[in-house]
Amino acid sequence: MKSHRSTQTMKPATAAKKLGVYLPATPAEFQEGAVSRTELDKLQAEPPEWLRELRRNGPHPRPVVAAKLGVSIAGLARGGITEALTTEQIDALKQDLPQWLEKERATQAEVRKEAARLKKRNAERAARNSEQSETSRA
């Protein structure tokens, strides 16, 4: 007897998140139906014009806005940005460089620096532990 595999589908919101686009800006047919893994793979491999346009000009979801501005999502909220922004709006913020954005970028830089320090420390510990276990076996 053959086993019948059902097609995995996801909600449009999940598919939009995986595609890095703002769901309300997608076409109605995308918003209304479930998206299969095969369809998602096809959208990623061969994006239709509407998807290329959204990725290029937005509006972009907050995670994309945060990445383009070099801040965290929480930093966006602290700066009063709670909605999706277009590429033009993001570029204007970069040009104007408000004080909150400067501060959040500095905070994000510190967070990245600390994460790198911890990663290095953990790698050094792992290497020491590995050396110790090899020495004890010999």
A tleap script that builds the chain and sets N, CA, C and O, in Angstrom:
source leaprc.protein.ff14SB
mol = sequence {
  NMET LYS SER HIE ARG SER THR GLN THR MET
  LYS PRO ALA THR ALA ALA LYS LYS LEU GLY
  VAL TYR LEU PRO ALA THR PRO ALA GLU PHE
  GLN GLU GLY ALA VAL SER ARG THR GLU LEU
  ASP LYS LEU GLN ALA GLU PRO PRO GLU TRP
  LEU ARG GLU LEU ARG ARG ASN GLY PRO HIE
  PRO ARG PRO VAL VAL ALA ALA LYS LEU GLY
  VAL SER ILE ALA GLY LEU ALA ARG GLY GLY
  ILE THR GLU ALA LEU THR THR GLU GLN ILE
  ASP ALA LEU LYS GLN ASP LEU PRO GLN TRP
  LEU GLU LYS GLU ARG ALA THR GLN ALA GLU
  VAL ARG LYS GLU ALA ALA ARG LEU LYS LYS
  ARG ASN ALA GLU ARG ALA ALA ARG ASN SER
  GLU GLN SER GLU THR SER ARG CALA
}
set mol.1.N position { 0.838 -1.179 0.000 }
set mol.1.CA position { 0.000 0.000 0.000 }
set mol.1.C position { 0.883 1.242 0.000 }
set mol.1.O position { 1.822 1.339 0.790 }
set mol.2.N position { 0.590 2.167 -0.863 }
set mol.2.CA position { 1.348 3.416 -0.945 }
set mol.2.C position { 0.872 4.391 0.125 }
set mol.2.O position { -0.322 4.495 0.409 }
set mol.3.N position { 1.821 5.094 0.702 }
set mol.3.CA position { 1.407 6.129 1.659 }
set mol.3.C position { 1.204 7.426 0.876 }
set mol.3.O position { 2.037 7.807 0.053 }
set mol.4.N position { 0.115 8.076 1.139 }
set mol.4.CA position { -0.214 9.324 0.441 }
set mol.4.C position { 0.232 10.502 1.290 }
set mol.4.O position { -0.272 10.712 2.393 }
set mol.5.N position { 1.176 11.265 0.772 }
set mol.5.CA position { 1.668 12.429 1.507 }
set mol.5.C position { 0.799 13.635 1.187 }
set mol.5.O position { 0.557 13.957 0.023 }
set mol.6.N position { 0.343 14.283 2.226 }
set mol.6.CA position { -0.462 15.482 1.999 }
set mol.6.C position { 0.478 16.658 1.740 }
set mol.6.O position { 1.615 16.680 2.212 }
set mol.7.N position { -0.006 17.608 1.000 }
set mol.7.CA position { 0.773 18.794 0.687 }
set mol.7.C position { 0.803 19.707 1.903 }
set mol.7.O position { -0.234 20.055 2.469 }
set mol.8.N position { 2.010 20.083 2.289 }
set mol.8.CA position { 2.145 21.005 3.410 }
set mol.8.C position { 1.789 22.400 2.941 }
set mol.8.O position { 2.290 22.875 1.922 }
set mol.9.N position { 0.920 23.049 3.696 }
set mol.9.CA position { 0.566 24.427 3.368 }
set mol.9.C position { 0.794 25.308 4.580 }
set mol.9.O position { 0.910 24.833 5.710 }
set mol.10.N position { 0.855 26.599 4.317 }
set mol.10.CA position { 1.028 27.563 5.405 }
set mol.10.C position { 0.076 28.719 5.187 }
set mol.10.O position { -0.417 28.953 4.084 }
set mol.11.N position { -0.161 29.417 6.246 }
set mol.11.CA position { -1.018 30.600 6.161 }
set mol.11.C position { -0.287 31.672 5.357 }
set mol.11.O position { 0.943 31.695 5.316 }
set mol.12.N position { -1.043 32.552 4.723 }
set mol.12.CA position { -0.409 33.639 3.964 }
set mol.12.C position { 0.539 34.489 4.818 }
set mol.12.O position { 1.566 34.954 4.323 }
set mol.13.N position { 0.201 34.693 6.091 }
set mol.13.CA position { 1.067 35.506 6.962 }
set mol.13.C position { 2.434 34.843 7.127 }
set mol.13.O position { 3.462 35.521 7.127 }
set mol.14.N position { 2.442 33.520 7.267 }
set mol.14.CA position { 3.707 32.787 7.410 }
set mol.14.C position { 4.511 32.870 6.122 }
set mol.14.O position { 5.720 33.096 6.152 }
set mol.15.N position { 3.838 32.686 4.993 }
set mol.15.CA position { 4.519 32.760 3.699 }
set mol.15.C position { 5.092 34.163 3.476 }
set mol.15.O position { 6.214 34.301 2.989 }
set mol.16.N position { 4.337 35.191 3.824 }
set mol.16.CA position { 4.807 36.569 3.663 }
set mol.16.C position { 6.043 36.810 4.517 }
set mol.16.O position { 6.991 37.462 4.080 }
set mol.17.N position { 6.028 36.282 5.731 }
set mol.17.CA position { 7.169 36.434 6.625 }
set mol.17.C position { 8.400 35.761 6.023 }
set mol.17.O position { 9.492 36.328 6.045 }
set mol.18.N position { 8.225 34.559 5.487 }
set mol.18.CA position { 9.343 33.841 4.876 }
set mol.18.C position { 9.856 34.554 3.627 }
set mol.18.O position { 11.044 34.480 3.310 }
set mol.19.N position { 8.972 35.239 2.926 }
set mol.19.CA position { 9.363 35.984 1.730 }
set mol.19.C position { 9.908 37.368 2.059 }
set mol.19.O position { 10.485 38.030 1.196 }
set mol.20.N position { 9.725 37.812 3.313 }
set mol.20.CA position { 10.216 39.122 3.737 }
set mol.20.C position { 9.394 40.275 3.199 }
set mol.20.O position { 9.930 41.341 2.897 }
set mol.21.N position { 8.065 40.058 3.077 }
set mol.21.CA position { 7.196 41.115 2.562 }
set mol.21.C position { 6.071 41.401 3.551 }
set mol.21.O position { 5.760 40.578 4.412 }
set mol.22.N position { 5.472 42.569 3.414 }
set mol.22.CA position { 4.382 43.028 4.267 }
set mol.22.C position { 3.076 42.467 3.711 }
set mol.22.O position { 2.665 42.829 2.608 }
set mol.23.N position { 2.422 41.585 4.468 }
set mol.23.CA position { 1.232 40.879 3.994 }
set mol.23.C position { 0.143 41.792 3.431 }
set mol.23.O position { -0.358 41.507 2.344 }
set mol.24.N position { -0.255 42.882 4.116 }
set mol.24.CA position { -1.322 43.725 3.560 }
set mol.24.C position { -1.001 44.337 2.191 }
set mol.24.O position { -1.906 44.784 1.487 }
set mol.25.N position { 0.267 44.359 1.816 }
set mol.25.CA position { 0.648 44.929 0.521 }
set mol.25.C position { 0.660 43.880 -0.599 }
set mol.25.O position { 0.847 44.222 -1.767 }
set mol.26.N position { 0.462 42.609 -0.246 }
set mol.26.CA position { 0.469 41.544 -1.255 }
set mol.26.C position { -0.877 41.502 -1.971 }
set mol.26.O position { -1.866 42.028 -1.461 }
set mol.27.N position { -0.921 40.877 -3.153 }
set mol.27.CA position { -2.193 40.771 -3.881 }
set mol.27.C position { -3.245 39.988 -3.087 }
set mol.27.O position { -2.905 39.133 -2.268 }
set mol.28.N position { -4.501 40.282 -3.331 }
set mol.28.CA position { -5.615 39.649 -2.613 }
set mol.28.C position { -5.568 38.131 -2.717 }
set mol.28.O position { -5.819 37.439 -1.730 }
set mol.29.N position { -5.246 37.594 -3.915 }
set mol.29.CA position { -5.237 36.133 -4.073 }
set mol.29.C position { -4.163 35.485 -3.194 }
set mol.29.O position { -4.333 34.347 -2.756 }
set mol.30.N position { -3.065 36.193 -2.931 }
set mol.30.CA position { -2.027 35.679 -2.030 }
set mol.30.C position { -2.535 35.701 -0.590 }
set mol.30.O position { -2.311 34.754 0.163 }
set mol.31.N position { -3.216 36.779 -0.208 }
set mol.31.CA position { -3.701 36.950 1.163 }
set mol.31.C position { -4.820 35.980 1.517 }
set mol.31.O position { -4.988 35.626 2.684 }
set mol.32.N position { -5.573 35.558 0.539 }
set mol.32.CA position { -6.778 34.770 0.808 }
set mol.32.C position { -6.566 33.262 0.819 }
set mol.32.O position { -7.378 32.545 1.402 }
set mol.33.N position { -5.519 32.763 0.206 }
set mol.33.CA position { -5.363 31.316 0.116 }
set mol.33.C position { -4.159 30.809 0.869 }
set mol.33.O position { -3.254 31.569 1.213 }
set mol.34.N position { -4.159 29.496 1.126 }
set mol.34.CA position { -3.010 28.855 1.747 }
set mol.34.C position { -1.909 28.731 0.697 }
set mol.34.O position { -2.189 28.632 -0.498 }
set mol.35.N position { -0.667 28.738 1.149 }
set mol.35.CA position { 0.477 28.645 0.252 }
set mol.35.C position { 1.196 27.332 0.527 }
set mol.35.O position { 1.569 27.049 1.665 }
set mol.36.N position { 1.390 26.534 -0.511 }
set mol.36.CA position { 2.088 25.255 -0.341 }
set mol.36.C position { 3.593 25.496 -0.338 }
set mol.36.O position { 4.067 26.546 -0.772 }
set mol.37.N position { 4.330 24.519 0.151 }
set mol.37.CA position { 5.795 24.609 0.141 }
set mol.37.C position { 6.304 24.770 -1.293 }
set mol.37.O position { 7.227 25.541 -1.557 }
set mol.38.N position { 5.689 24.033 -2.203 }
set mol.38.CA position { 6.085 24.099 -3.610 }
set mol.38.C position { 5.872 25.510 -4.162 }
set mol.38.O position { 6.732 26.052 -4.856 }
set mol.39.N position { 4.723 26.093 -3.846 }
set mol.39.CA position { 4.438 27.462 -4.300 }
set mol.39.C position { 5.438 28.454 -3.697 }
set mol.39.O position { 5.919 29.352 -4.388 }
set mol.40.N position { 5.744 28.289 -2.413 }
set mol.40.CA position { 6.703 29.178 -1.751 }
set mol.40.C position { 8.070 29.064 -2.409 }
set mol.40.O position { 8.720 30.073 -2.681 }
set mol.41.N position { 8.509 27.822 -2.668 }
set mol.41.CA position { 9.801 27.613 -3.317 }
set mol.41.C position { 9.831 28.283 -4.687 }
set mol.41.O position { 10.834 28.884 -5.071 }
set mol.42.N position { 8.724 28.176 -5.420 }
set mol.42.CA position { 8.645 28.790 -6.745 }
set mol.42.C position { 8.692 30.318 -6.634 }
set mol.42.O position { 9.362 30.981 -7.425 }
set mol.43.N position { 7.976 30.871 -5.647 }
set mol.43.CA position { 7.991 32.322 -5.437 }
set mol.43.C position { 9.401 32.816 -5.114 }
set mol.43.O position { 9.805 33.894 -5.549 }
set mol.44.N position { 10.146 32.015 -4.345 }
set mol.44.CA position { 11.503 32.411 -3.986 }
set mol.44.C position { 12.454 32.274 -5.171 }
set mol.44.O position { 13.321 33.124 -5.377 }
set mol.45.N position { 12.293 31.211 -5.943 }
set mol.45.CA position { 13.185 30.967 -7.071 }
set mol.45.C position { 12.889 31.890 -8.248 }
set mol.45.O position { 13.807 32.408 -8.884 }
set mol.46.N position { 11.607 32.093 -8.534 }
set mol.46.CA position { 11.191 32.917 -9.670 }
set mol.46.C position { 10.135 33.921 -9.206 }
set mol.46.O position { 8.950 33.751 -9.491 }
set mol.47.N position { 10.563 34.973 -8.489 }
set mol.47.CA position { 9.577 35.914 -7.949 }
set mol.47.C position { 8.807 36.638 -9.049 }
set mol.47.O position { 9.405 37.148 -9.997 }
set mol.48.N position { 7.473 36.684 -8.921 }
set mol.48.CA position { 6.682 37.442 -9.891 }
set mol.48.C position { 6.948 38.947 -9.706 }
set mol.48.O position { 7.575 39.360 -8.730 }
set mol.49.N position { 6.473 39.737 -10.639 }
set mol.49.CA position { 6.736 41.180 -10.616 }
set mol.49.C position { 6.250 41.833 -9.323 }
set mol.49.O position { 6.944 42.691 -8.776 }
set mol.50.N position { 5.060 41.443 -8.817 }
set mol.50.CA position { 4.536 42.065 -7.602 }
set mol.50.C position { 5.467 41.824 -6.417 }
set mol.50.O position { 5.620 42.693 -5.558 }
set mol.51.N position { 6.089 40.643 -6.368 }
set mol.51.CA position { 7.002 40.325 -5.269 }
set mol.51.C position { 8.313 41.098 -5.424 }
set mol.51.O position { 8.840 41.622 -4.442 }
set mol.52.N position { 8.833 41.173 -6.621 }
set mol.52.CA position { 10.058 41.954 -6.856 }
set mol.52.C position { 9.828 43.428 -6.501 }
set mol.52.O position { 10.683 44.074 -5.896 }
set mol.53.N position { 8.663 43.942 -6.889 }
set mol.53.CA position { 8.326 45.342 -6.605 }
set mol.53.C position { 8.222 45.593 -5.089 }
set mol.53.O position { 8.729 46.597 -4.589 }
set mol.54.N position { 7.571 44.686 -4.373 }
set mol.54.CA position { 7.449 44.833 -2.912 }
set mol.54.C position { 8.819 44.794 -2.241 }
set mol.54.O position { 9.100 45.586 -1.342 }
set mol.55.N position { 9.666 43.870 -2.682 }
set mol.55.CA position { 11.003 43.769 -2.090 }
set mol.55.C position { 11.837 45.010 -2.398 }
set mol.55.O position { 12.653 45.439 -1.582 }
set mol.56.N position { 11.629 45.572 -3.561 }
set mol.56.CA position { 12.412 46.735 -3.986 }
set mol.56.C position { 11.929 48.018 -3.295 }
set mol.56.O position { 12.743 48.776 -2.766 }
set mol.57.N position { 10.612 48.266 -3.297 }
set mol.57.CA position { 10.082 49.556 -2.842 }
set mol.57.C position { 9.226 49.509 -1.585 }
set mol.57.O position { 8.925 50.554 -1.008 }
set mol.58.N position { 8.829 48.320 -1.151 }
set mol.58.CA position { 8.006 48.206 0.040 }
set mol.58.C position { 6.548 48.463 -0.242 }
set mol.58.O position { 6.150 48.524 -1.405 }
set mol.59.N position { 5.750 48.613 0.775 }
set mol.59.CA position { 6.131 48.769 2.177 }
set mol.59.C position { 6.762 47.486 2.731 }
set mol.59.O position { 6.374 46.372 2.379 }
set mol.60.N position { 7.740 47.687 3.604 }
set mol.60.CA position { 8.491 46.582 4.192 }
set mol.60.C position { 7.992 46.298 5.606 }
set mol.60.O position { 7.617 47.220 6.330 }
set mol.61.N position { 7.986 45.012 6.006 }
set mol.61.CA position { 7.607 44.682 7.390 }
set mol.61.C position { 8.686 45.162 8.366 }
set mol.61.O position { 9.823 45.423 7.973 }
set mol.62.N position { 8.319 45.271 9.611 }
set mol.62.CA position { 9.239 45.824 10.621 }
set mol.62.C position { 10.593 45.114 10.685 }
set mol.62.O position { 11.610 45.795 10.813 }
set mol.63.N position { 10.659 43.763 10.602 }
set mol.63.CA position { 11.997 43.153 10.641 }
set mol.63.C position { 12.907 43.626 9.497 }
set mol.63.O position { 14.112 43.793 9.686 }
set mol.64.N position { 12.328 43.837 8.328 }
set mol.64.CA position { 13.110 44.318 7.187 }
set mol.64.C position { 13.499 45.781 7.404 }
set mol.64.O position { 14.630 46.172 7.115 }
set mol.65.N position { 12.570 46.584 7.909 }
set mol.65.CA position { 12.852 47.999 8.200 }
set mol.65.C position { 13.998 48.085 9.214 }
set mol.65.O position { 14.940 48.858 9.037 }
set mol.66.N position { 13.903 47.278 10.278 }
set mol.66.CA position { 14.940 47.290 11.314 }
set mol.66.C position { 16.301 46.926 10.721 }
set mol.66.O position { 17.303 47.580 11.011 }
set mol.67.N position { 16.332 45.891 9.897 }
set mol.67.CA position { 17.594 45.470 9.281 }
set mol.67.C position { 18.161 46.559 8.376 }
set mol.67.O position { 19.364 46.819 8.397 }
set mol.68.N position { 17.306 47.193 7.584 }
set mol.68.CA position { 17.768 48.245 6.669 }
set mol.68.C position { 18.286 49.467 7.430 }
set mol.68.O position { 19.168 50.176 6.945 }
set mol.69.N position { 17.740 49.709 8.614 }
set mol.69.CA position { 18.183 50.853 9.419 }
set mol.69.C position { 19.328 50.487 10.365 }
set mol.69.O position { 19.960 51.369 10.946 }
set mol.70.N position { 19.594 49.190 10.520 }
set mol.70.CA position { 20.673 48.766 11.403 }
set mol.70.C position { 20.321 48.847 12.877 }
set mol.70.O position { 21.177 49.125 13.716 }
set mol.71.N position { 19.038 48.599 13.190 }
set mol.71.CA position { 18.582 48.633 14.586 }
set mol.71.C position { 17.749 47.384 14.856 }
set mol.71.O position { 17.463 46.608 13.944 }
set mol.72.N position { 17.364 47.197 16.116 }
set mol.72.CA position { 16.492 46.084 16.479 }
set mol.72.C position { 15.031 46.485 16.280 }
set mol.72.O position { 14.716 47.663 16.110 }
set mol.73.N position { 14.156 45.499 16.305 }
set mol.73.CA position { 12.723 45.786 16.198 }
set mol.73.C position { 12.270 46.592 17.418 }
set mol.73.O position { 11.444 47.497 17.301 }
set mol.74.N position { 12.813 46.257 18.580 }
set mol.74.CA position { 12.492 47.017 19.797 }
set mol.74.C position { 12.976 48.460 19.664 }
set mol.74.O position { 12.316 49.391 20.125 }
set mol.75.N position { 14.130 48.634 19.031 }
set mol.75.CA position { 14.656 49.980 18.798 }
set mol.75.C position { 13.748 50.796 17.895 }
set mol.75.O position { 13.587 52.002 18.085 }
set mol.76.N position { 13.151 50.124 16.903 }
set mol.76.CA position { 12.172 50.809 16.045 }
set mol.76.C position { 11.009 51.307 16.886 }
set mol.76.O position { 10.581 52.454 16.757 }
set mol.77.N position { 10.500 50.432 17.753 }
set mol.77.CA position { 9.362 50.795 18.596 }
set mol.77.C position { 9.722 51.961 19.513 }
set mol.77.O position { 8.928 52.883 19.697 }
set mol.78.N position { 10.929 51.913 20.087 }
set mol.78.CA position { 11.360 53.024 20.955 }
set mol.78.C position { 11.454 54.320 20.165 }
set mol.78.O position { 11.261 55.405 20.714 }
set mol.79.N position { 11.752 54.206 18.872 }
set mol.79.CA position { 11.834 55.384 18.015 }
set mol.79.C position { 10.486 55.824 17.471 }
set mol.79.O position { 10.400 56.806 16.734 }
set mol.80.N position { 9.435 55.100 17.832 }
set mol.80.CA position { 8.098 55.474 17.404 }
set mol.80.C position { 7.678 54.901 16.057 }
set mol.80.O position { 6.643 55.289 15.517 }
set mol.81.N position { 8.467 53.983 15.510 }
set mol.81.CA position { 8.139 53.363 14.222 }
set mol.81.C position { 7.403 52.055 14.505 }
set mol.81.O position { 8.002 51.079 14.955 }
set mol.82.N position { 6.110 52.049 14.239 }
set mol.82.CA position { 5.312 50.849 14.520 }
set mol.82.C position { 4.665 50.275 13.267 }
set mol.82.O position { 4.085 49.189 13.305 }
set mol.83.N position { 4.763 50.995 12.167 }
set mol.83.CA position { 4.131 50.564 10.913 }
set mol.83.C position { 5.192 50.200 9.883 }
set mol.83.O position { 6.377 50.489 10.049 }
set mol.84.N position { 4.731 49.560 8.820 }
set mol.84.CA position { 5.609 49.255 7.700 }
set mol.84.C position { 6.042 50.559 7.034 }
set mol.84.O position { 5.293 51.536 7.011 }
set mol.85.N position { 7.264 50.560 6.493 }
set mol.85.CA position { 7.773 51.739 5.798 }
set mol.85.C position { 8.185 51.365 4.381 }
set mol.85.O position { 8.546 50.220 4.109 }
set mol.86.N position { 8.127 52.336 3.487 }
set mol.86.CA position { 8.597 52.134 2.125 }
set mol.86.C position { 10.104 52.362 2.085 }
set mol.86.O position { 10.684 52.914 3.020 }
set mol.87.N position { 10.717 51.939 1.014 }
set mol.87.CA position { 12.153 52.166 0.830 }
set mol.87.C position { 12.456 53.657 0.858 }
set mol.87.O position { 13.468 54.079 1.417 }
set mol.88.N position { 11.584 54.450 0.257 }
set mol.88.CA position { 11.758 55.908 0.238 }
set mol.88.C position { 11.751 56.482 1.659 }
set mol.88.O position { 12.571 57.340 1.987 }
set mol.89.N position { 10.829 56.009 2.498 }
set mol.89.CA position { 10.763 56.481 3.884 }
set mol.89.C position { 12.002 56.053 4.672 }
set mol.89.O position { 12.520 56.813 5.490 }
set mol.90.N position { 12.467 54.841 4.421 }
set mol.90.CA position { 13.671 54.344 5.100 }
set mol.90.C position { 14.873 55.189 4.700 }
set mol.90.O position { 15.672 55.589 5.547 }
set mol.91.N position { 14.995 55.457 3.399 }
set mol.91.CA position { 16.107 56.281 2.912 }
set mol.91.C position { 16.058 57.690 3.512 }
set mol.91.O position { 17.097 58.266 3.836 }
set mol.92.N position { 14.846 58.242 3.659 }
set mol.92.CA position { 14.698 59.576 4.260 }
set mol.92.C position { 15.157 59.564 5.720 }
set mol.92.O position { 15.806 60.506 6.174 }
set mol.93.N position { 14.823 58.505 6.449 }
set mol.93.CA position { 15.279 58.392 7.840 }
set mol.93.C position { 16.794 58.301 7.906 }
set mol.93.O position { 17.421 58.920 8.766 }
set mol.94.N position { 17.381 57.536 7.005 }
set mol.94.CA position { 18.844 57.416 6.981 }
set mol.94.C position { 19.493 58.765 6.697 }
set mol.94.O position { 20.524 59.107 7.277 }
set mol.95.N position { 18.883 59.517 5.806 }
set mol.95.CA position { 19.410 60.833 5.434 }
set mol.95.C position { 19.267 61.829 6.594 }
set mol.95.O position { 20.212 62.549 6.916 }
set mol.96.N position { 18.092 61.864 7.215 }
set mol.96.CA position { 17.826 62.805 8.312 }
set mol.96.C position { 18.577 62.408 9.581 }
set mol.96.O position { 18.965 63.268 10.372 }
set mol.97.N position { 18.779 61.110 9.772 }
set mol.97.CA position { 19.442 60.540 10.941 }
set mol.97.C position { 18.978 61.172 12.258 }
set mol.97.O position { 19.744 61.860 12.932 }
set mol.98.N position { 17.699 60.925 12.614 }
set mol.98.CA position { 17.200 61.481 13.881 }
set mol.98.C position { 18.002 60.928 15.064 }
set mol.98.O position { 18.658 59.892 14.956 }
set mol.99.N position { 17.936 61.619 16.161 }
set mol.99.CA position { 18.714 61.255 17.343 }
set mol.99.C position { 18.399 59.842 17.816 }
set mol.99.O position { 19.307 59.106 18.202 }
set mol.100.N position { 17.119 59.448 17.793 }
set mol.100.CA position { 16.759 58.096 18.253 }
set mol.100.C position { 17.429 57.034 17.388 }
set mol.100.O position { 17.835 55.989 17.896 }
set mol.101.N position { 17.548 57.291 16.091 }
set mol.101.CA position { 18.159 56.314 15.183 }
set mol.101.C position { 19.652 56.184 15.462 }
set mol.101.O position { 20.200 55.081 15.482 }
set mol.102.N position { 20.296 57.316 15.674 }
set mol.102.CA position { 21.721 57.305 16.017 }
set mol.102.C position { 21.959 56.503 17.301 }
set mol.102.O position { 22.872 55.681 17.380 }
set mol.103.N position { 21.116 56.763 18.300 }
set mol.103.CA position { 21.242 56.083 19.594 }
set mol.103.C position { 20.995 54.578 19.447 }
set mol.103.O position { 21.731 53.767 20.009 }
set mol.104.N position { 19.966 54.212 18.698 }
set mol.104.CA position { 19.639 52.790 18.524 }
set mol.104.C position { 20.711 52.055 17.729 }
set mol.104.O position { 20.993 50.887 17.995 }
set mol.105.N position { 21.308 52.737 16.753 }
set mol.105.CA position { 22.405 52.113 16.004 }
set mol.105.C position { 23.593 51.849 16.915 }
set mol.105.O position { 24.242 50.808 16.813 }
set mol.106.N position { 23.878 52.799 17.810 }
set mol.106.CA position { 24.979 52.620 18.763 }
set mol.106.C position { 24.672 51.455 19.708 }
set mol.106.O position { 25.547 50.644 20.011 }
set mol.107.N position { 23.424 51.382 20.167 }
set mol.107.CA position { 23.011 50.277 21.039 }
set mol.107.C position { 23.170 48.954 20.316 }
set mol.107.O position { 23.688 47.993 20.885 }
set mol.108.N position { 22.730 48.894 19.066 }
set mol.108.CA position { 22.823 47.665 18.279 }
set mol.108.C position { 24.288 47.268 18.067 }
set mol.108.O position { 24.621 46.083 18.105 }
set mol.109.N position { 25.150 48.245 17.848 }
set mol.109.CA position { 26.577 47.966 17.681 }
set mol.109.C position { 27.156 47.353 18.956 }
set mol.109.O position { 27.961 46.424 18.888 }
set mol.110.N position { 26.748 47.872 20.117 }
set mol.110.CA position { 27.206 47.316 21.390 }
set mol.110.C position { 26.702 45.883 21.584 }
set mol.110.O position { 27.439 45.021 22.062 }
set mol.111.N position { 25.465 45.639 21.216 }
set mol.111.CA position { 24.890 44.296 21.336 }
set mol.111.C position { 25.677 43.320 20.464 }
set mol.111.O position { 26.008 42.218 20.903 }
set mol.112.N position { 25.973 43.724 19.233 }
set mol.112.CA position { 26.739 42.855 18.328 }
set mol.112.C position { 28.142 42.599 18.861 }
set mol.112.O position { 28.653 41.483 18.778 }
set mol.113.N position { 28.763 43.645 19.412 }
set mol.113.CA position { 30.111 43.526 19.974 }
set mol.113.C position { 30.111 42.527 21.145 }
set mol.113.O position { 31.000 41.682 21.251 }
set mol.114.N position { 29.120 42.636 22.003 }
set mol.114.CA position { 29.014 41.735 23.150 }
set mol.114.C position { 28.740 40.302 22.686 }
set mol.114.O position { 29.301 39.357 23.241 }
set mol.115.N position { 27.896 40.135 21.688 }
set mol.115.CA position { 27.608 38.794 21.167 }
set mol.115.C position { 28.869 38.164 20.580 }
set mol.115.O position { 29.107 36.970 20.761 }
set mol.116.N position { 29.671 38.953 19.884 }
set mol.116.CA position { 30.923 38.449 19.318 }
set mol.116.C position { 31.895 38.061 20.431 }
set mol.116.O position { 32.580 37.042 20.341 }
set mol.117.N position { 31.948 38.883 21.479 }
set mol.117.CA position { 32.837 38.569 22.613 }
set mol.117.C position { 32.437 37.254 23.264 }
set mol.117.O position { 33.289 36.418 23.564 }
set mol.118.N position { 31.133 37.073 23.481 }
set mol.118.CA position { 30.653 35.835 24.105 }
set mol.118.C position { 30.892 34.629 23.211 }
set mol.118.O position { 31.229 33.551 23.700 }
set mol.119.N position { 30.722 34.801 21.918 }
set mol.119.CA position { 30.950 33.704 20.984 }
set mol.119.C position { 32.419 33.271 21.018 }
set mol.119.O position { 32.732 32.081 21.025 }
set mol.120.N position { 33.314 34.275 21.039 }
set mol.120.CA position { 34.747 33.982 21.102 }
set mol.120.C position { 35.095 33.281 22.407 }
set mol.120.O position { 35.841 32.302 22.415 }
set mol.121.N position { 34.550 33.785 23.511 }
set mol.121.CA position { 34.821 33.182 24.821 }
set mol.121.C position { 34.342 31.735 24.857 }
set mol.121.O position { 35.055 30.859 25.348 }
set mol.122.N position { 33.155 31.481 24.347 }
set mol.122.CA position { 32.609 30.120 24.341 }
set mol.122.C position { 33.414 29.188 23.454 }
set mol.122.O position { 33.590 28.014 23.781 }
set mol.123.N position { 33.908 29.707 22.326 }
set mol.123.CA position { 34.737 28.893 21.443 }
set mol.123.C position { 36.056 28.535 22.125 }
set mol.123.O position { 36.539 27.409 22.005 }
set mol.124.N position { 36.636 29.502 22.842 }
set mol.124.CA position { 37.879 29.244 23.572 }
set mol.124.C position { 37.661 28.207 24.666 }
set mol.124.O position { 38.497 27.325 24.859 }
set mol.125.N position { 36.554 28.305 25.377 }
set mol.125.CA position { 36.232 27.319 26.416 }
set mol.125.C position { 36.066 25.931 25.816 }
set mol.125.O position { 36.568 24.948 26.360 }
set mol.126.N position { 35.363 25.856 24.701 }
set mol.126.CA position { 35.143 24.564 24.049 }
set mol.126.C position { 36.468 23.959 23.603 }
set mol.126.O position { 36.678 22.752 23.723 }
set mol.127.N position { 37.358 24.798 23.090 }
set mol.127.CA position { 38.672 24.307 22.652 }
set mol.127.C position { 39.478 23.795 23.844 }
set mol.127.O position { 40.127 22.753 23.758 }
set mol.128.N position { 39.436 24.534 24.962 }
set mol.128.CA position { 40.153 24.091 26.176 }
set mol.128.C position { 39.584 22.771 26.680 }
set mol.128.O position { 40.334 21.859 27.028 }
set mol.129.N position { 38.256 22.670 26.717 }
set mol.129.CA position { 37.618 21.438 27.188 }
set mol.129.C position { 37.963 20.266 26.285 }
set mol.129.O position { 38.157 19.147 26.761 }
set mol.130.N position { 38.039 20.515 24.998 }
set mol.130.CA position { 38.385 19.474 24.042 }
set mol.130.C position { 39.820 18.998 24.267 }
set mol.130.O position { 40.097 17.799 24.243 }
set mol.131.N position { 40.734 19.959 24.487 }
set mol.131.CA position { 42.132 19.616 24.757 }
set mol.131.C position { 42.254 18.821 26.046 }
set mol.131.O position { 43.007 17.849 26.105 }
set mol.132.N position { 41.515 19.225 27.088 }
set mol.132.CA position { 41.571 18.535 28.373 }
set mol.132.C position { 41.058 17.105 28.266 }
set mol.132.O position { 41.635 16.187 28.850 }
set mol.133.N position { 39.976 16.917 27.520 }
set mol.133.CA position { 39.430 15.556 27.386 }
set mol.133.C position { 40.370 14.671 26.573 }
set mol.133.O position { 40.467 13.474 26.844 }
set mol.134.N position { 41.066 15.235 25.579 }
set mol.134.CA position { 42.037 14.441 24.801 }
set mol.134.C position { 43.223 14.090 25.662 }
set mol.134.O position { 43.750 12.982 25.559 }
set mol.135.N position { 43.668 15.018 26.524 }
set mol.135.CA position { 44.797 14.783 27.397 }
set mol.135.C position { 44.460 13.710 28.423 }
set mol.135.O position { 45.307 12.869 28.723 }
set mol.136.N position { 43.275 13.714 28.957 }
set mol.136.CA position { 42.880 12.726 29.969 }
set mol.136.C position { 42.718 11.345 29.376 }
set mol.136.O position { 42.866 10.355 30.093 }
set mol.137.N position { 42.419 11.241 28.091 }
set mol.137.CA position { 42.290 9.939 27.427 }
set mol.137.C position { 43.639 9.322 27.159 }
set mol.137.O position { 43.759 8.097 27.118 }
set mol.138.N position { 44.667 10.143 26.972 }
set mol.138.CA position { 45.993 9.642 26.578 }
set mol.138.C position { 46.746 9.009 27.705 }
set mol.138.O position { 47.870 8.546 27.513 }
savepdb mol mol.pdb
quit
